[in-house]
Amino acid sequence: MNDALAASELDRRLVGWTPDLVGTLLFLAVDGRVLLIRKRRGHGAGKINGPGGKLEPGETPADCAVRETVEETGVRPAAPRLAGVFRFVDTRQPDWLGYIYTAGSFSGAPCTTPEGIPRWYDTAALPLDEMWDDDRYWLPRVLAGERLRGDFLFSDGRLRAHRLQTVPEGDVLRADPPALRP
């Protein structure tokens, strides 16, 4: 799929879009390092990513981000900050609405869990080749303190098109920004 066709497909799929799943990711960044996990099972098994998962009924995205981080790493992040809201559209898999959080402090010690193997990485040397294709476009920016909203089109496990927009600090970060509507 060429770039123009992929962008057109992304626009088409976002008309009247509603997610199949809502989830979170949390990136714990401390002293130039970020805690990532190698997923052992479930969505993204084998890939490196931030801890995260699906929202449970009655749970806020921030609560989900903390719960999933505890379950997948053994550490409890303090004061998670919403850093991104992304729509992940897939031609063959369920579509996700993703809330991206960062945190700068935590309690506990990272440990291997059934969900993942945690490891600290230098933020200047992220293992992007072992992560989802889209991460290279937004993760360094989020770790640098930017707030983003974006749309990503995947097909056969590969990123085909994306759009990112910086959200100024005073603006509300929401799931369906008018600037990204087709």
MIZA-770449 format. One line per field, with one value per residue: residue number from 1; residue in one letter; chain; z, x, y of N, C-alpha, C, O in turn. Coordinates in Angstrom, 2 decimals, padded with zeros to 5 digits. Atoms other than C-alpha are relative to their C-alpha. Example, Ala and Ser with C-alpha at 12.3 -4.5 7.8 and 13.67 -1.06 7.14 Angstrom:
seq 1,2
type A,S
mol A,A
nw 000.00,-000.06
nu 000.89,-000.82
nv -001.19,-001.19
caw 007.80,007.14
cau 012.30,013.67
cav -004.50,-001.06
cw 000.00,000.73
cu 000.90,-000.77
cv 001.20,001.09
ow 000.66,000.90
ou 001.94,-000.26
ov 001.18,002.20
This chain:
seq 1,2,3,4,5,6,7,8,9,10,11,12,13,14,15,16,17,18,19,20,21,22,23,24,25,26,27,28,29,30,31,32,33,34,35,36,37,38,39,40,41,42,43,44,45,46,47,48,49,50,51,52,53,54,55,56,57,58,59,60,61,62,63,64,65,66,67,68,69,70,71,72,73,74,75,76,77,78,79,80,81,82,83,84,85,86,87,88,89,90,91,92,93,94,95,96,97,98,99,100,101,102,103,104,105,106,107,108,109,110,111,112,113,114,115,116,117,118,119,120,121,122,123,124,125,126,127,128,129,130,131,132,133,134,135,136,137,138,139,140,141,142,143,144,145,146,147,148,149,150,151,152,153,154,155,156,157,158,159,160,161,162,163,164,165,166,167,168,169,170,171,172,173,174,175,176,177,178,179,180,181,182
type M,N,D,A,L,A,A,S,E,L,D,R,R,L,V,G,W,T,P,D,L,V,G,T,L,L,F,L,A,V,D,G,R,V,L,L,I,R,K,R,R,G,H,G,A,G,K,I,N,G,P,G,G,K,L,E,P,G,E,T,P,A,D,C,A,V,R,E,T,V,E,E,T,G,V,R,P,A,A,P,R,L,A,G,V,F,R,F,V,D,T,R,Q,P,D,W,L,G,Y,I,Y,T,A,G,S,F,S,G,A,P,C,T,T,P,E,G,I,P,R,W,Y,D,T,A,A,L,P,L,D,E,M,W,D,D,D,R,Y,W,L,P,R,V,L,A,G,E,R,L,R,G,D,F,L,F,S,D,G,R,L,R,A,H,R,L,Q,T,V,P,E,G,D,V,L,R,A,D,P,P,A,L,R,P
mol A,A,A,A,A,A,A,A,A,A,A,A,A,A,A,A,A,A,A,A,A,A,A,A,A,A,A,A,A,A,A,A,A,A,A,A,A,A,A,A,A,A,A,A,A,A,A,A,A,A,A,A,A,A,A,A,A,A,A,A,A,A,A,A,A,A,A,A,A,A,A,A,A,A,A,A,A,A,A,A,A,A,A,A,A,A,A,A,A,A,A,A,A,A,A,A,A,A,A,A,A,A,A,A,A,A,A,A,A,A,A,A,A,A,A,A,A,A,A,A,A,A,A,A,A,A,A,A,A,A,A,A,A,A,A,A,A,A,A,A,A,A,A,A,A,A,A,A,A,A,A,A,A,A,A,A,A,A,A,A,A,A,A,A,A,A,A,A,A,A,A,A,A,A,A,A,A,A,A,A,A,A
nw 000.00,000.03,-001.07,000.25,-000.15,-001.42,-000.68,000.39,-000.73,-001.39,-000.04,000.23,-001.16,-001.17,000.09,-000.93,-000.71,-001.43,-000.25,-000.50,-001.31,-000.58,-000.83,-000.44,-000.14,-000.92,000.14,-001.22,000.42,-001.16,000.19,001.34,000.33,000.03,-000.27,001.05,-000.19,001.15,-000.22,000.04,000.51,000.35,001.09,000.08,-000.58,000.63,000.23,-001.15,-000.09,-001.36,-000.54,000.29,000.30,000.21,-001.05,-000.59,-000.25,-001.12,-000.26,000.79,000.68,-000.90,-000.89,000.83,000.24,-001.24,-000.25,000.96,-000.29,-001.17,000.40,000.99,-000.38,-001.44,-000.55,-000.02,000.39,-000.74,000.75,001.46,000.77,001.34,000.98,001.36,000.30,001.35,000.61,000.75,000.95,000.60,001.05,-000.28,-001.44,-000.65,-000.13,-001.39,-000.46,-000.98,-000.86,-000.28,-001.22,-000.49,-001.43,-000.30,-001.26,-000.23,-001.16,000.34,000.83,001.18,-000.02,001.09,-000.30,001.13,001.12,000.66,-000.61,-000.01,000.10,000.19,001.23,000.14,000.89,001.24,000.75,-000.10,000.89,000.92,000.96,-000.66,-000.47,001.06,001.01,-000.27,-001.18,000.38,000.34,-001.12,-001.33,-000.40,-000.24,-001.28,-001.05,-000.09,-000.66,000.89,-000.08,001.39,000.40,001.30,000.66,000.60,000.78,000.13,000.85,-000.09,-001.04,000.37,000.06,001.39,000.02,-001.33,-000.19,-001.38,-000.26,-001.34,-000.74,-000.97,-001.40,-000.54,000.73,-000.43,000.83,000.07,000.92,001.36,000.26,001.28,000.98,000.64,000.65,001.47
nu 000.86,-000.85,000.28,001.24,001.11,000.09,000.58,001.41,000.62,000.12,001.11,001.26,000.31,000.29,001.36,000.89,-000.80,000.07,-000.97,000.42,-000.62,-000.64,-001.10,-000.99,-001.42,-000.66,-001.45,-000.63,-001.28,-000.72,-001.44,-000.47,000.30,001.43,000.28,000.78,000.09,000.15,001.28,-000.10,001.24,001.03,-000.21,-001.37,-000.94,-001.31,-000.44,-000.32,000.94,000.33,001.07,001.33,001.02,001.39,000.81,001.04,001.22,-000.02,-001.37,-000.47,-001.25,-001.15,000.02,-000.41,-001.44,-000.69,000.26,-000.75,-001.43,-000.25,000.14,-000.99,-001.38,-000.20,-000.18,001.18,-000.35,000.65,000.47,-000.09,000.36,000.47,-000.93,000.46,001.23,-000.22,000.94,-000.71,000.92,-000.66,000.83,000.30,000.09,000.86,-000.50,-000.24,-000.21,-001.07,-000.41,-001.42,-000.38,-001.37,-000.17,-001.40,-000.40,000.69,-000.42,-000.17,-001.15,000.43,-000.20,000.62,001.36,000.52,000.28,-001.15,-001.32,-000.33,-001.41,-000.22,-000.69,-000.39,000.98,-000.68,-000.31,001.18,-000.07,001.12,000.14,000.70,001.25,000.97,-000.50,000.40,-000.69,-001.12,000.50,000.56,-000.55,-001.03,000.63,000.70,-001.01,-000.57,000.99,001.08,001.34,000.35,001.13,-000.36,000.71,-000.94,000.62,-000.81,000.49,-000.92,-001.00,-000.93,000.54,000.18,000.18,000.19,000.08,-000.25,000.21,-000.38,001.08,-000.60,000.20,001.27,001.14,000.50,-000.40,001.19,-000.10,000.47,-000.24,000.52,-001.07,-000.34,001.16,-000.11
nv -001.17,-001.19,-000.97,-000.75,000.94,000.33,-001.16,-000.02,001.10,-000.44,-000.96,000.72,000.83,-000.82,-000.56,000.69,000.99,000.29,001.07,001.31,000.14,-001.19,000.45,-000.97,000.32,-000.93,-000.03,-000.48,-000.58,-000.51,-000.23,000.33,001.39,000.32,001.40,000.66,001.44,000.89,000.68,001.46,000.59,-000.97,-000.94,-000.48,000.96,-000.01,-001.38,-000.84,-001.12,-000.39,000.83,-000.52,000.98,-000.42,-000.60,000.84,-000.78,-000.92,-000.45,-001.14,000.33,-000.14,001.17,001.14,-000.11,000.38,001.42,000.82,-000.12,000.84,001.41,000.42,-000.32,000.02,-001.35,-000.86,-001.37,-001.09,-001.17,000.12,-001.20,000.32,-000.56,000.23,000.72,000.50,000.93,001.03,000.62,001.16,000.59,001.41,000.23,-001.00,-001.37,-000.41,-001.37,000.15,-001.12,000.15,-000.70,000.02,-000.24,-000.25,000.63,001.26,000.79,001.40,000.39,000.76,001.44,000.75,000.46,000.80,-000.90,-000.57,-000.07,-001.43,-000.39,-001.44,-000.37,-001.40,-000.64,-000.38,001.22,000.86,001.17,-000.24,001.10,001.09,-000.57,-000.24,-000.94,-001.39,-000.55,-000.86,-001.33,-000.75,000.26,-000.97,-001.30,000.10,000.04,-001.36,-000.86,-000.46,000.60,000.28,000.82,000.53,001.09,000.95,001.07,001.21,001.08,001.14,-000.25,-001.06,-001.35,-000.45,-001.46,-000.58,-001.46,-000.41,-001.42,-000.43,-000.65,-000.93,000.37,-000.46,000.57,001.30,001.13,000.84,001.13,-000.23,-001.42,-000.48,-000.20,001.26,000.61,-000.09
caw 000.00,-001.01,001.36,-000.30,-000.46,003.16,004.33,002.39,003.98,007.44,006.73,005.45,008.47,010.94,009.66,012.49,014.25,017.61,019.23,019.81,022.85,025.19,026.83,028.35,028.28,030.96,030.56,033.84,033.09,035.81,035.47,031.70,031.77,031.01,032.31,029.44,029.32,026.86,026.56,027.33,026.27,024.88,022.48,021.36,022.79,022.07,021.55,023.91,025.13,028.16,030.54,029.75,028.90,028.61,030.70,033.10,033.67,035.93,035.77,034.69,032.18,034.86,037.25,034.45,033.70,037.34,037.76,034.60,035.54,038.96,037.41,034.68,036.50,040.26,040.62,041.48,039.51,041.33,039.81,036.22,033.68,030.52,027.63,024.62,023.23,020.14,017.80,016.49,013.39,012.04,008.82,010.35,014.14,016.67,016.78,020.00,021.71,023.67,026.58,027.03,030.46,031.89,035.49,037.07,040.38,041.76,044.69,044.62,042.57,039.01,038.76,036.06,035.94,033.81,031.62,030.97,031.68,032.82,032.03,032.24,028.94,028.29,026.76,024.18,023.05,022.90,021.40,018.63,016.29,018.86,019.48,017.53,014.30,015.50,018.70,016.85,015.85,019.22,022.15,022.08,021.93,024.86,026.90,026.12,027.71,024.65,024.82,021.64,019.96,016.92,014.53,013.30,010.56,010.74,008.23,008.60,011.73,009.96,010.26,006.98,007.86,010.84,011.97,015.11,016.63,019.59,022.23,024.11,027.89,028.62,026.09,026.91,025.60,024.34,022.23,019.17,018.33,015.62,013.97,013.13,011.95,008.24
cau 000.00,001.58,001.66,-001.18,-003.41,-002.63,-003.45,-006.73,-007.52,-006.84,-009.20,-011.90,-011.67,-011.92,-015.33,-017.72,-014.93,-015.47,-012.85,-013.27,-011.01,-009.75,-006.38,-003.40,000.38,002.60,006.21,008.08,010.98,013.55,017.03,017.31,016.05,012.65,011.21,009.98,008.87,009.28,005.72,005.50,001.89,-001.20,-001.32,002.23,003.84,007.58,007.70,009.19,006.76,005.57,003.37,-000.31,-003.54,-007.30,-009.58,-011.81,-015.46,-015.72,-011.98,-010.47,-007.62,-005.20,-006.28,-005.84,-002.33,-001.29,-002.94,-001.37,002.07,001.87,000.69,003.34,006.39,005.84,006.30,003.64,004.01,003.22,001.21,000.76,000.52,-001.58,000.84,-001.06,-004.37,-004.07,-006.48,-005.02,-006.87,-006.10,-007.32,-007.35,-007.39,-009.59,-009.20,-007.85,-008.19,-004.97,-004.22,-000.49,000.86,004.23,005.40,008.63,008.60,007.50,007.61,008.67,011.25,010.85,010.40,009.57,005.88,003.76,003.03,006.52,010.20,010.99,014.25,015.53,016.62,018.49,015.97,018.60,018.97,015.46,015.13,012.86,013.57,011.98,008.95,005.76,006.46,004.59,006.64,009.57,007.37,005.90,007.73,010.87,008.63,006.47,009.59,010.83,007.63,005.43,001.69,000.36,-002.74,-002.57,-003.97,-002.20,-003.23,-001.84,-002.20,-000.67,001.16,002.88,002.33,000.91,000.02,000.04,-000.74,000.54,-000.36,001.27,-001.22,-000.20,000.04,-003.10,-005.31,-007.46,-006.12,-009.13,-009.83,-011.50,-009.85,-011.58,-008.20,-007.89,-011.41,-011.53
cav 000.00,003.34,006.34,008.29,005.23,004.35,007.90,007.76,004.39,005.84,008.74,006.38,004.10,006.99,008.15,007.28,005.39,003.77,001.54,-002.16,-001.92,000.81,000.43,002.15,002.16,003.67,004.71,005.08,007.43,008.15,009.71,009.26,005.68,004.16,000.90,-001.29,-004.91,-007.71,-009.01,-012.73,-013.27,-011.57,-008.64,-007.83,-010.99,-010.94,-007.17,-004.62,-001.95,-000.07,-002.00,-001.70,-003.38,-003.19,-001.01,-002.92,-001.88,001.17,001.84,005.16,005.11,006.38,003.60,001.06,002.33,001.97,-001.46,-002.86,-001.51,-003.17,-006.46,-006.49,-005.09,-005.23,-001.46,001.12,004.37,007.61,010.47,009.22,012.05,011.72,012.21,010.90,009.74,007.55,005.78,002.52,001.31,-002.15,-003.73,-007.23,-006.83,-004.98,-001.19,000.35,003.69,004.06,006.38,006.92,007.87,008.78,008.79,009.98,008.12,004.78,002.39,-001.24,-003.11,-004.40,-008.16,-010.68,-011.55,-013.90,-010.83,-009.57,-009.22,-005.64,-003.88,-000.31,001.27,004.50,006.93,007.90,004.26,002.83,-000.69,000.62,-002.31,-004.63,-002.41,-001.66,000.26,003.37,003.77,005.35,008.29,009.17,007.50,009.69,012.76,011.59,010.82,014.36,015.73,016.35,015.70,014.10,012.83,010.66,008.12,004.98,002.54,-001.00,-003.81,-007.27,-006.09,-003.20,000.54,001.91,005.51,007.82,011.36,013.05,016.38,018.12,019.24,022.41,022.02,024.07,022.26,019.27,015.99,014.05,011.01,012.51,015.83,017.89,018.57,014.87,014.16,013.32
cw 000.00,001.05,-000.19,000.18,001.47,000.78,-000.31,000.73,001.47,000.14,-000.11,001.25,001.25,-000.05,000.90,000.87,001.47,000.25,000.41,001.44,000.45,000.94,000.33,-000.16,000.98,-000.15,001.23,-000.35,001.20,-000.36,-001.36,-000.41,000.04,000.23,-001.08,000.33,-001.35,000.31,-000.16,-000.59,-000.37,-001.17,000.03,000.62,-000.80,-000.25,001.32,-000.03,001.44,000.52,-000.31,-000.31,-000.10,001.26,000.50,000.27,001.26,000.33,-000.84,-000.74,000.92,000.96,-000.73,-000.21,001.23,000.26,-000.92,000.26,001.21,-000.40,-000.88,000.41,001.49,000.61,-000.10,-000.38,000.83,-000.97,-001.52,-000.69,-001.39,-001.03,-001.43,-000.04,-001.48,-000.43,-000.89,-000.84,-000.68,-001.02,000.31,001.48,000.61,000.06,001.48,000.13,001.13,000.73,000.43,001.21,000.21,001.51,000.26,001.32,000.24,001.35,-000.44,-000.86,-001.18,000.16,-001.19,000.46,-001.15,-001.25,-000.73,000.81,-000.04,-000.09,-000.21,-001.28,000.05,-000.99,-001.31,-000.87,000.14,-000.98,-001.05,-001.01,000.59,000.53,-001.17,-000.93,000.34,001.11,-000.38,-000.30,001.21,001.34,000.38,000.32,001.34,001.14,000.18,000.59,-000.88,000.32,-001.43,-000.12,-001.42,-000.46,-000.71,-000.71,-000.13,-000.95,000.02,000.98,-000.29,-000.05,-001.45,-000.11,001.43,-000.09,001.47,000.12,001.44,000.63,001.03,001.43,000.55,-000.65,000.56,-001.00,-000.02,-001.16,-001.44,-000.37,-001.36,-001.06,-000.74,-000.65,-001.51,-000.57
cu 000.91,-000.47,-001.32,-001.21,-000.21,-000.63,-001.49,-000.77,-000.18,-001.16,-001.34,-000.40,-000.34,-001.38,-000.91,000.69,-000.38,000.94,-000.66,000.48,000.58,001.08,000.96,001.41,000.57,001.50,000.57,001.40,000.66,001.48,000.52,-000.21,-001.51,-000.17,-000.94,-000.09,000.03,-001.24,000.18,-001.23,-000.97,000.39,001.44,001.02,001.29,000.55,000.37,-000.94,-000.09,-001.04,-001.36,-000.97,-001.37,-000.63,-001.02,-001.23,000.11,001.36,000.32,001.26,001.22,000.08,000.46,001.51,000.79,-000.16,000.84,001.51,000.38,-000.02,001.15,001.44,000.29,000.23,-001.30,000.43,-000.77,-000.37,000.14,-000.55,-000.44,000.88,-000.47,-001.33,000.08,-001.13,000.81,-001.02,000.75,-000.93,-000.42,-000.20,-000.96,000.69,000.07,-000.02,001.00,000.30,001.44,000.35,001.50,-000.04,001.49,000.47,-000.87,000.43,000.08,001.23,-000.49,000.30,-000.71,-001.36,-000.46,-000.24,001.25,001.28,000.42,001.51,000.05,000.80,000.35,-000.98,000.63,000.33,-001.15,000.10,-001.11,-000.21,-000.74,-001.37,-000.98,000.53,-000.30,000.80,001.12,-000.44,-000.45,000.70,001.13,-000.59,-000.74,001.02,000.70,-001.00,-001.11,-001.30,-000.50,-001.36,000.32,-000.86,001.04,-000.79,001.00,-000.69,001.05,001.14,000.98,-000.71,-000.05,-000.13,-000.16,-000.09,000.23,-000.19,000.43,-001.17,000.65,-000.42,-001.36,-001.23,-000.39,000.44,-001.19,000.12,-000.34,000.17,-000.53,001.08,000.35,-001.19,000.14,-000.98
cv 001.24,001.01,000.73,-000.90,-000.36,001.16,000.11,-001.10,000.35,000.97,-000.71,-000.79,000.81,000.66,-000.83,-001.04,-000.11,-001.18,-001.30,-000.18,001.33,-000.50,001.12,-000.57,001.00,-000.14,000.68,000.46,000.69,000.14,-000.47,-001.45,-000.22,-001.50,-000.54,-001.49,-000.70,-000.83,-001.51,-000.66,001.12,000.88,000.52,-000.94,-000.02,001.39,000.67,001.19,000.45,-000.95,000.62,-001.10,000.63,000.58,-001.01,000.86,000.85,000.59,001.22,-000.42,000.11,-001.19,-001.25,000.00,-000.43,-001.50,-000.89,000.06,-000.85,-001.48,-000.48,000.24,-000.13,001.36,000.79,001.42,001.02,001.12,-000.14,001.24,-000.44,000.71,-000.19,-000.72,-000.38,-000.93,-000.95,-000.76,-001.14,-000.64,-001.43,-000.32,001.03,001.37,000.38,001.51,-000.13,001.30,-000.27,000.87,-000.06,000.20,000.14,-000.57,-001.22,-000.58,-001.46,-000.23,-000.81,-001.49,-000.63,-000.52,-000.90,000.86,000.47,-000.03,001.47,000.23,001.50,000.21,001.48,000.64,000.46,-001.21,-001.00,-001.17,000.02,-001.13,-001.20,000.44,000.10,001.09,001.46,000.65,000.98,001.43,000.80,-000.23,000.96,001.37,000.01,000.01,001.34,000.99,000.52,-000.74,-000.14,-000.65,-000.47,-001.14,-000.87,-001.08,-001.14,-000.96,-001.10,000.27,001.12,001.34,000.45,001.51,000.48,001.51,000.27,001.49,000.28,000.74,000.93,-000.34,000.42,-000.60,-001.37,-001.06,-000.95,-000.99,000.32,001.47,000.43,000.13,-001.29,-000.68,000.13,001.01
ow 000.87,001.61,000.76,000.77,001.92,001.65,000.57,001.18,002.06,001.06,000.65,001.64,002.17,000.95,000.69,001.39,002.15,-000.56,001.00,002.25,-000.38,001.76,-000.07,-000.24,001.04,-000.18,001.42,-000.64,001.77,-000.81,-001.43,-001.45,000.74,-000.31,-001.24,001.15,-002.37,001.24,-001.14,-001.07,-000.06,-001.93,001.04,000.90,-002.03,-000.40,002.39,-001.09,002.33,-000.26,-000.37,-000.33,-000.19,002.38,-000.29,000.42,002.32,001.27,-002.00,-000.34,000.85,001.22,-000.18,-000.09,001.11,000.54,-000.46,000.10,001.19,-000.03,-000.77,-000.20,001.89,001.83,-001.00,000.39,001.24,-001.89,-002.14,-000.26,-002.07,-001.02,-002.34,000.85,-002.35,000.36,-001.83,-000.31,-001.13,-000.77,-000.29,001.82,-000.07,000.18,002.27,-000.76,002.12,000.12,001.00,001.24,-000.26,002.05,-000.43,001.68,-000.36,001.98,-001.39,-001.20,-001.02,000.67,-001.71,001.58,-002.17,-002.37,-001.95,002.01,-001.12,000.36,-000.89,-001.54,000.59,-002.06,-002.29,-001.99,000.58,-002.07,-001.13,-001.45,-000.14,001.27,-002.31,-000.49,000.08,001.16,000.34,-000.21,001.20,002.16,001.50,001.22,002.08,002.16,001.24,000.75,-000.40,000.77,-002.20,000.80,-002.18,000.30,-001.30,-000.15,-000.61,-001.04,-000.19,000.73,000.49,-000.44,-002.16,-001.11,002.31,-001.05,002.33,-000.81,002.36,-000.03,001.92,001.65,001.31,-000.11,001.12,-002.21,001.01,-001.98,-002.34,-000.46,-002.35,-002.24,-001.80,-001.26,-002.01,-001.79
ou 001.77,-001.56,-002.09,-002.22,-001.35,-001.47,-002.29,-001.90,-001.21,-001.97,-002.27,-001.57,-000.95,-001.82,-001.07,000.04,-000.58,001.01,-001.74,-000.20,000.97,000.84,000.79,001.60,000.12,002.04,000.42,002.27,000.10,002.11,001.56,000.30,-002.23,000.59,-002.07,000.68,-000.40,-001.26,000.76,-001.16,-000.74,001.31,001.87,002.15,001.27,001.76,-000.06,-001.18,000.54,-001.78,-001.49,-000.62,-001.51,-000.36,-001.64,-001.10,000.53,001.49,-000.10,001.92,002.12,001.17,001.20,002.16,001.78,000.82,001.48,002.21,001.41,000.87,001.58,002.35,001.45,000.35,-002.11,001.11,-001.91,000.39,000.86,-001.54,000.28,000.99,000.05,-001.66,000.13,-001.66,001.48,-001.87,001.88,-002.12,-001.36,-000.60,-001.34,001.91,-000.78,000.43,000.74,000.48,001.74,000.06,002.18,-001.01,002.31,001.64,-001.93,001.38,-000.59,001.96,-001.34,001.35,-001.69,-001.50,000.22,-000.24,001.24,001.29,000.71,002.32,-000.79,001.77,-000.41,-001.23,-000.08,000.83,-000.96,000.64,-001.92,-001.33,-001.16,-002.03,-000.62,001.23,000.52,000.91,001.35,000.36,-000.38,000.72,001.10,-000.10,-000.66,000.81,001.26,-000.68,-001.97,-001.29,-000.46,-001.84,001.01,-001.64,001.99,-001.72,002.12,-001.92,002.23,002.28,001.90,-001.87,000.95,000.29,-000.61,000.37,-000.30,000.11,000.01,-001.83,001.35,-001.50,-001.95,-002.33,000.43,000.31,-001.54,001.03,000.20,-000.81,-000.33,000.80,000.96,-001.03,000.58,-001.02
ov 001.36,000.87,000.87,-000.49,-000.48,000.92,000.43,-000.88,000.03,000.83,-000.42,-000.78,000.27,001.23,-002.03,-001.95,000.89,-002.09,-001.31,-000.81,002.16,-001.39,002.27,-001.78,002.15,-001.24,001.89,-000.36,001.62,-000.82,-001.13,-001.89,000.49,-002.31,-000.08,-001.99,-000.17,-001.63,-001.98,-001.79,002.28,000.57,001.09,-000.52,-000.10,001.56,000.24,001.78,-000.13,-001.56,001.84,-002.28,001.85,000.14,-001.71,002.08,000.37,001.37,001.30,-001.37,-000.73,-001.71,-002.07,-001.04,-001.15,-002.19,-001.84,-000.94,-001.53,-002.24,-001.63,-000.32,-000.24,001.47,000.57,002.08,000.78,001.44,000.64,001.83,-001.17,001.94,000.46,-001.50,000.49,-001.70,-000.52,-001.48,-000.96,-000.80,-001.93,-001.44,001.99,001.46,-000.01,002.24,-000.80,002.35,-001.32,002.06,-000.97,000.74,-000.46,-000.42,-001.38,-000.12,-001.87,000.70,-001.69,-001.88,-000.09,-001.00,-001.00,000.33,000.64,-000.31,002.00,-000.58,002.08,-000.50,002.28,000.09,000.69,-001.05,-002.13,-001.00,-000.91,-001.36,-002.09,-000.29,-000.19,002.00,002.34,001.87,001.95,002.36,002.03,000.69,001.48,002.06,000.99,000.68,001.62,002.17,001.25,-001.88,000.82,-001.31,000.21,-001.72,-000.37,-001.66,-000.95,-001.01,-000.85,-000.12,001.34,001.42,000.38,002.10,-000.26,002.13,-000.43,002.25,-000.42,001.55,000.46,-000.88,-000.33,-000.49,-002.09,-000.89,-001.54,-000.90,-000.33,002.20,-000.27,-000.08,-001.24,-001.74,001.16,001.21
